[in-house]
């Protein structure tokens, strides 16, 4: 790719009305990346729809194939993208688009100090669990680092243990690789930020009809859950401005 782009070398024709609406519409980071890739693969070739392999979209966006599939499903659910058979297309009828879904869990205030042992449903957070939420979120040297090494995943597991009071059991190469793949699209900073919010979410931690603490490592590493908490809270982070 040259660093001197010229319209003569190819361009994507999009109506200004659509551009205006896209600029105003709220998307997750992944949705935005994937949507522009779909536009490039359709409108960029003067087509309204086309068959585009997930692997192509993965290469264009830098997202894993699994996350591309999940994100595409959300765009379809929001009526922003449509699919007929193997062909995918951008839906220009923006009056039919749906807003970003809101979490059912109400926003909880973040404690400003260590609350010590806390009652959660019918359980008590273990004393060794640090329920205080760091305002720095992550070391400066790690703030933009992705989960790309065993050292980083071990660091995150230790942070999860500190926040949740749970220990990650049976850390073997296969499970480590699986958990890393599930969160590979996020930086360490954003993962910690999302987890810090999960850790103080009263509903999630046991104040629910089942009196169950759902903040397990399986829950904490789910792509959609991390994204939900980032969408709801990350705009409050100083580095998100």
C-alpha positions in Angstrom: 0.0 0.0 0.0 1.4 3.4 -1.0 1.5 6.4 1.3 0.3 8.7 -1.5 -3.3 7.6 -2.1 -4.9 9.0 -5.2 -8.5 8.7 -6.2 -7.3 7.6 -9.6 -6.0 4.4 -8.1 -9.4 3.4 -6.8 -12.0 4.7 -4.5 -15.2 3.7 -2.6 -18.3 5.7 -3.6 -20.5 6.3 -0.7 -23.3 8.8 -0.6 -22.6 11.8 1.7 -25.9 11.1 3.5 -24.6 7.7 4.5 -21.3 9.1 5.6 -23.1 11.6 7.8 -25.2 8.9 9.4 -22.2 6.6 9.9 -20.3 9.5 11.7 -23.2 9.9 14.1 -24.0 6.2 14.7 -22.4 4.5 17.7 -20.4 1.4 16.9 -18.0 -0.8 18.9 -14.4 -0.7 17.7 -14.8 -4.1 16.1 -18.1 -3.2 14.4 -16.6 -0.1 12.9 -13.5 -2.0 11.6 -15.6 -4.8 10.1 -18.2 -2.5 8.6 -15.6 -0.5 6.7 -14.0 -3.7 5.5 -17.4 -4.9 4.1 -18.0 -1.5 2.4 -14.5 -1.8 0.8 -15.3 -5.3 -0.4 -18.7 -4.3 -1.9 -19.0 -0.6 -2.7 -15.3 -0.5 -3.3 -15.8 -2.8 -6.3 -19.1 -1.1 -7.4 -21.1 -4.0 -6.0 -24.1 -3.9 -3.7 -23.3 -7.3 -2.3 -20.7 -10.0 -2.7 -19.4 -13.2 -1.2 -16.6 -12.3 1.1 -14.8 -15.0 3.1 -14.3 -14.5 6.8 -10.6 -15.0 6.3 -10.5 -12.0 4.0 -12.3 -9.8 6.5 -10.0 -11.1 9.2 -6.9 -10.1 7.2 -8.3 -6.7 6.5 -9.3 -5.9 10.1 -6.7 -7.7 12.0 -9.4 -9.5 14.0 -9.6 -13.3 14.4 -12.0 -15.2 12.2 -14.0 -16.1 15.3 -14.4 -12.4 16.3 -15.2 -11.4 12.7 -18.0 -14.0 12.8 -19.4 -12.7 16.1 -19.1 -9.1 15.0 -20.8 -9.7 11.7 -23.7 -11.4 13.5 -24.1 -8.3 15.7 -24.1 -6.0 12.6 -26.8 -8.2 11.1 -28.8 -8.1 14.3 -28.6 -4.3 14.2 -29.9 -4.3 10.6 -26.7 -2.5 9.4 -25.5 -5.5 7.4 -27.6 -8.1 5.7 -26.8 -11.5 4.3 -28.5 -13.6 1.7 -27.0 -17.1 1.3 -23.2 -16.5 1.2 -23.5 -12.9 0.0 -23.2 -10.0 2.4 -24.3 -6.4 1.9 -24.4 -3.1 3.7 -28.0 -1.9 4.4 -28.3 1.7 3.5 -31.8 2.0 5.1 -30.5 3.6 8.2 -33.9 4.3 9.7 -34.1 0.5 10.3 -30.7 0.4 12.1 -30.8 -0.6 15.7 -28.9 1.2 18.5 -26.1 -0.5 20.4 -27.8 -2.9 22.8 -27.6 -1.7 26.5 -26.6 -4.1 29.2 -29.4 -5.3 31.4 -27.2 -4.9 34.4 -27.6 -1.4 35.9 -24.4 0.7 36.2 -22.9 0.4 39.6 -20.8 3.1 41.3 -17.1 2.3 41.5 -15.8 2.3 45.1 -13.1 4.8 45.8 -11.5 2.9 48.5 -10.9 -0.7 49.7 -14.2 -2.0 51.1 -12.5 -5.1 52.6 -14.5 -8.3 52.9 -17.8 -7.7 51.2 -21.1 -9.5 51.3 -22.1 -10.7 47.9 -25.5 -12.4 47.8 -25.0 -15.2 50.3 -21.3 -15.3 49.9 -18.4 -13.3 51.3 -15.5 -12.2 49.2 -12.4 -14.0 50.5 -10.2 -11.8 52.6 -7.3 -12.3 50.2 -9.3 -10.8 47.4 -8.5 -7.2 46.8 -11.8 -5.5 46.0 -10.3 -2.1 45.6 -10.3 -1.0 42.0 -7.1 0.5 40.7 -7.5 3.9 39.1 -4.2 3.5 37.2 -5.6 0.2 35.7 -2.3 -1.0 34.4 1.4 -0.3 34.4 2.4 2.4 31.9 4.7 0.0 30.1 1.8 -2.4 29.5 -1.0 0.0 28.7 -1.0 -0.7 25.0 0.3 -4.2 25.0 -1.7 -7.0 23.5 -2.0 -10.5 25.0 0.8 -11.9 22.9 3.0 -13.9 25.2 2.9 -16.4 28.1 4.2 -13.6 30.4 1.3 -11.3 29.5 -1.4 -14.1 30.0 0.2 -15.0 33.3 0.1 -11.4 34.3 -3.6 -11.2 33.4 -4.4 -14.4 35.3 -2.8 -12.9 38.4 -4.8 -9.7 38.0 -8.0 -11.8 37.6 -7.2 -13.7 40.8 -6.5 -10.4 42.7 -9.8 -8.8 41.5 -12.1 -11.9 41.9 -10.6 -13.8 44.8 -10.6 -16.9 42.5 -7.6 -18.7 41.4 -7.3 -19.8 37.8 -6.9 -23.6 38.0 -5.1 -26.0 35.6 -3.1 -23.5 33.6 -1.8 -25.7 30.8 -0.6 -24.7 27.4 -3.8 -25.7 25.6 -6.1 -23.8 28.0 -3.7 -20.8 28.1 -3.8 -20.7 24.3 -7.6 -20.9 24.2 -8.1 -18.1 26.8 -5.5 -16.0 25.0 -7.3 -16.4 21.7 -10.6 -15.3 23.2 -9.2 -11.9 24.4 -6.5 -11.4 21.7 -8.3 -8.4 20.1 -8.0 -6.3 23.3 -5.0 -4.6 25.0 -4.0 -5.6 28.5 -5.2 -2.1 29.7 -8.7 -2.6 28.3 -9.0 -6.1 29.6 -8.1 -5.0 33.1 -10.4 -2.0 32.9 -13.3 -4.3 31.9 -12.4 -6.8 34.7 -12.2 -4.1 37.3 -15.8 -3.1 36.5 -17.0 -6.7 36.5 -15.3 -7.2 39.9 -17.6 -4.5 41.5 -20.7 -5.3 39.6 -23.1 -6.4 42.4 -25.5 -8.2 40.1 -22.7 -10.2 38.5 -21.0 -10.9 41.8 -24.0 -12.5 43.5 -26.7 -9.9 44.1 -29.0 -11.8 41.7 -31.9 -14.2 42.0 -29.6 -17.2 41.9 -27.3 -15.7 44.5 -24.4 -16.8 42.3 -21.1 -15.2 41.6 -20.7 -15.3 37.8 -17.3 -13.6 37.6 -15.5 -16.8 36.5 -12.4 -16.8 34.3 -14.6 -18.3 31.5 -17.0 -15.3 31.8 -14.2 -12.8 32.2 -12.5 -13.9 29.0 -15.7 -13.9 26.8 -15.2 -11.5 23.9 -18.8 -10.2 24.1 -18.7 -9.6 27.8 -15.4 -7.6 27.7 -16.8 -5.6 24.8 -20.0 -4.9 26.7 -18.2 -3.5 29.7 -15.9 -1.4 27.6 -18.8 0.0 25.6 -20.5 1.0 28.9 -17.6 2.2 30.9 -14.4 2.8 29.0 -15.4 6.2 27.7 -14.9 7.3 31.3 -11.2 6.3 31.2 -8.8 9.3 30.8 -6.9 7.5 28.0 -10.2 6.9 26.0 -10.7 10.5 25.3 
